[in-house]
Amino acid sequence: MSSIQYNYDVVVIGGGHAGCEAALASARLGARTLLLTINMDHIAQMSCNPAVGGIAKGQVVREIDALGGGMGRITDAASIQFRMLNSGKGPAVWSPRSQCDKVCYQKAMKFELEKAENLIIHQAEASGFLTGGDKICGVTTTFNETFKCKSAVVAAGTFLSGKLHYGLLNYPGGRAGDPPSCRMSESLGAQLGIRLGRLKTGTPPRVLAKTINFGKMIVQESDSPDEYFSYFPEDRAFPRAVKRDMPCHLVKSTLATSEIIRNNLDKSPLYQGVISGIGTRYCPSFEDKVIRFPHHETHLLYLEPEGEFTGEYYINGISTSLPPEVQVQMLHSIPGLENAVISRYAYAIEYDFVHPDQLSRSLAVKKWPNLFLAGQINGTSGYEEAAGQGLVAGLNSARFANGLEPVELGRETSYIGVMIDDLVTKEIVEPYRLFTSRAEYRLMLRQDNADIRLCPLAHSIGLLPSAKFAKFTGYFNRLKEIEQKFRTEKHENQTIHGRLKALGGVVPSKMDFPLPYLDLSSQEDRRILRQLIISAHYEGYIERELRSVKNLQKLELWKIPKDFNYDAITGLRNESRLKLSKILPGTLAQASRIDGVTPAEISLLQVHLKRIFQPTIHASGK
Ligand SMILES: Cc1cc2nc3c(=O)[nH]c(=O)nc-3n(C[C@H](O)[C@H](O)[C@H](O)COP(=O)(O)OP(=O)(O)OC[C@H]3O[C@@H](n4cnc5c(N)ncnc54)[C@H](O)[C@@H]3O)c2cc1C
């Protein structure tokens, strides 16, 4: 037994994007929460590119904000460039993205944690667990401390038995400059019997600005948005970046760059079999791009500033694990980078992850119901994916500590729900990242309406404070009132609603017909107008999506008991039986999303479940 002992409700392990949101959510629910992290100065570190948001990820950040989390507000504080991606396409796929000042982001998040009530942060490496029956009773650290707890969250990111690769040279590390976490890996695997796998990711070199010839590159300026990430921009009590419009630059690699890759594959740990972890297809290393897509002669690269008070640039698109001397050659073959000096070399990292089919949709480990996992440890990649899971894990760990049932987010209400359902239902064979195409209800899951989708739930479970909820309801009630009036009131024989619908989802810079009730000099009224135009445009499609949601909700009502015996069902194919027994879906809807389980098998399961219970279908169909 260790010398120092403390009692908490919830212990969160890891001060990355997942751990920070987990700790904030848990503390917000009143649970006495401890956040343990290896290095306090690296809290909320952006290990890879200094940007938050992007396709589908931007929607997640807005969802986190609507759920009372920190990422949206902190990103707004640290933003040095904001763009609405996909703005040339339909509003369903518009995705906000902010280039961030990396240091400002970290400082702001650390300060947010320090200010939070019920939350203590402490620098220490968690090494193991105290257990009793099927429960975690405490967390131990390498300082010989014991933190007793009612539930715990592990959000250890890329640190579990992490190994860094620079060419054929490799050594242990959690990311450049941080040690790995090896004991935690052992504790999860050997002590708790959790199945681990191995994944890989990588990061490009950073280059000094004064050695870059930006004159040879295309400039990409910031958009001038009417709103940023947070629905509650007034809630900003932390350090803030001053510059709001630092440009990025675009440039293309050359034939010579690809030639350098082909000539040096013998030095690539990826191509020499030194790396066994599986990397992400969607964010390939530069050597993968050259070898797997030989028909692309050149590749687009983005030069992104790492912050306001630093001369370092991140070269997005040229992630590699080739050795330093080859990285220098590669960069010098690119226009504008002929004399570039690398401040930090690119590297690849391999790490242990937990196969997430061992989790339920609350993010609890099925065989350890008070242990929650969140972030890259669950096989995802990306800050936003990590933060979204962190919020759910923190919420449910605090609920567990308070003796409450878990809250699960549905696929029809959020991208966070889509992601978690995918993680626990599908086999993860490569790092998982979100895309809009993963959501079947993407016309409803837009970045502009995350508050409408999630604020009421967030408030009802204690995540969203009353003042913010009052702001939301003020906006929402006015929106609905004006929408109602626009459906009936006419201008030149056409309802205003009809006129807005005819705009096809495009928000014009100036309206060519009068709009009663709205004062477009007010930011809130401009928001209401945007919302009315977008929702009028999607009206018909959304009705169709809602019908399909009702069918899904009916299947969600068919709960499958944890001890359901799939062996007793004749007629299931062996492949499906194995998958069902391994994943143990909580509902028939979840079972229907398991790859390879057929609709006929779902009907068969339903017949067997009917013998156990009949779900109550309300008159509304829910
Ligand atoms: C080299 C590299 C390249 C990447 N490239 C990409 C990319 O191209 N695209 C992309 O989307 N994402 C990329 N990522 C991933 C991105 O950094 C993560 O998705 C994101 O940071 C995950 O957040 P997290 O909170 O799960 O973990 P992390 O941000 O890794 O944070 C983990 C935290 O846990 C702490 N910790 C670990 N073990 C312990 C312990 N035993 N006790 C106490 N604290 C502990 C660490 O100190 C750290 O604070 C990359 C990461 C790395 C390292």
The ligand as a Gaussian input file, in Angstrom:
#p B3LYP/6-31G(d) Opt

LIG

0 1
 C        3.266000      12.431000     -33.707000
 C        1.796000      12.598000     -33.707000
 C        1.147000      12.822000     -34.858000
 C       -0.221000      12.978000     -34.898000
 N       -0.821000      13.200000     -36.080000
 C       -2.131000      13.380000     -36.158000
 C       -2.754000      13.647000     -37.391000
 O       -2.133000      13.713000     -38.412000
 N       -4.082000      13.812000     -37.436000
 C       -4.806000      13.727000     -36.312000
 O       -6.010000      13.895000     -36.410000
 N       -4.239000      13.476000     -35.130000
 C       -2.917000      13.306000     -35.035000
 N       -2.306000      13.051000     -33.860000
 C       -3.123000      12.734000     -32.814000
 C       -3.567000      13.833000     -31.916000
 O       -2.473000      14.368000     -31.287000
 C       -4.447000      13.093000     -31.008000
 O       -5.537000      12.577000     -31.738000
 C       -4.997000      13.831000     -29.865000
 O       -4.046000      14.623000     -29.238000
 C       -5.519000      12.768000     -28.936000
 O       -5.931000      13.323000     -27.758000
 P       -5.884000      12.454000     -26.441000
 O       -6.411000      13.329000     -25.386000
 O       -6.528000      11.163000     -26.661000
 O       -4.357000      12.154000     -26.199000
 P       -3.048000      13.044000     -26.112000
 O       -3.272000      14.385000     -26.665000
 O       -1.970000      12.190000     -26.667000
 O       -2.866000      13.204000     -24.559000
 C       -2.584000      12.124000     -23.713000
 C       -2.329000      12.671000     -22.338000
 O       -2.256000      11.616000     -21.429000
 C       -1.180000      11.839000     -20.544000
 N       -0.788000      10.533000     -20.033000
 C       -0.502000       9.420000     -20.741000
 N       -0.266000       8.396000     -19.915000
 C       -0.405000       8.870000     -18.668000
 C       -0.276000       8.303000     -17.386000
 N        0.054000       7.025000     -17.229000
 N       -0.476000       9.084000     -16.300000
 C       -0.818000      10.394000     -16.422000
 N       -0.956000      10.972000     -17.626000
 C       -0.759000      10.225000     -18.726000
 C       -0.154000      12.554000     -21.376000
 O        0.731000      13.284000     -20.569000
 C       -1.053000      13.454000     -22.211000
 O       -1.330000      14.637000     -21.502000
 C       -0.937000      12.893000     -33.753000
 C       -0.292000      12.646000     -32.555000
 C        1.073000      12.505000     -32.531000
 C        1.780000      12.263000     -31.240000

